[in-house]
Amino acid sequence: MLHNSDLRIGQLALGKHPALIIVDMSLGFTSPKSPLGGDFNHVIQTNLTLLTLFRQKNWSVFFTTVVYDDDTTASVFRQRIPDLNILSRNSEWVNITPQLSPLENESVVEKHWPSAFFATDLVQRLNQQAADCLVITGLTTSGCVRATVLDGLQYNYPVFVPEDACGDRNLDAHQANLHDLHAKYAHVTSSRLLIESLNHITS
């Protein structure tokens, strides 16, 4: 029987029009004061470096945030993780962390479930901007980042994950999910190496 470690891995190539999807870098997840959060300052700083590059290159940038307007939306998900209930529309927790504040021309995709694609118009926005590959970062690696990477693949995008631009409250889960994503679904690398490759893209 073929074991997972024996799978051959093909190479993924960056396209000409990458899009950056920054998953759930809202105060609800980036702040240590939040029951959903942790100490993710290094993740914030790495995302800021990537965000600066994408802005300089005039490439597409998308943020996501989890927002709830009522008690019924995603009720099973919230029953499983009751602390999600702090993410009501008028709370501070749904705002993107100030260090990464979106510009007026940058989209913030509101979502209710883990994936940035599920029940949102993200894929339509990506199509409108002619994105041909995705760089996916954010929080948390084992949850919403993983779900977004899987859906990105299922929409047939080459997906690139800078491991130091993602974070998780559980380091073992972070590392295990990065390993699994790289083995089957995406190219996982360091932000330094990815930035080097991004800088070689020509129009």
Secondary structure as UniProt FT lines:
FT   HELIX           4..6
FT   STRAND          18..23
FT   HELIX           27..30
FT   TURN            32..33
FT   TURN            35..36
FT   HELIX           41..57
FT   STRAND          60..66
FT   TURN            73..74
FT   HELIX           75..80
FT   HELIX           82..86
FT   TURN            89..90
FT   HELIX           92..94
FT   HELIX           98..100
FT   TURN            104..105
FT   STRAND          107..111
FT   TURN            118..119
FT   HELIX           122..128
FT   TURN            129..130
FT   STRAND          133..139
FT   HELIX           141..145
FT   HELIX           146..154
FT   TURN            155..156
FT   STRAND          159..162
FT   HELIX           163..165
FT   STRAND          166..167
FT   HELIX           171..184
FT   STRAND          187..189
FT   HELIX           191..198
FT   TURN            199..200
//
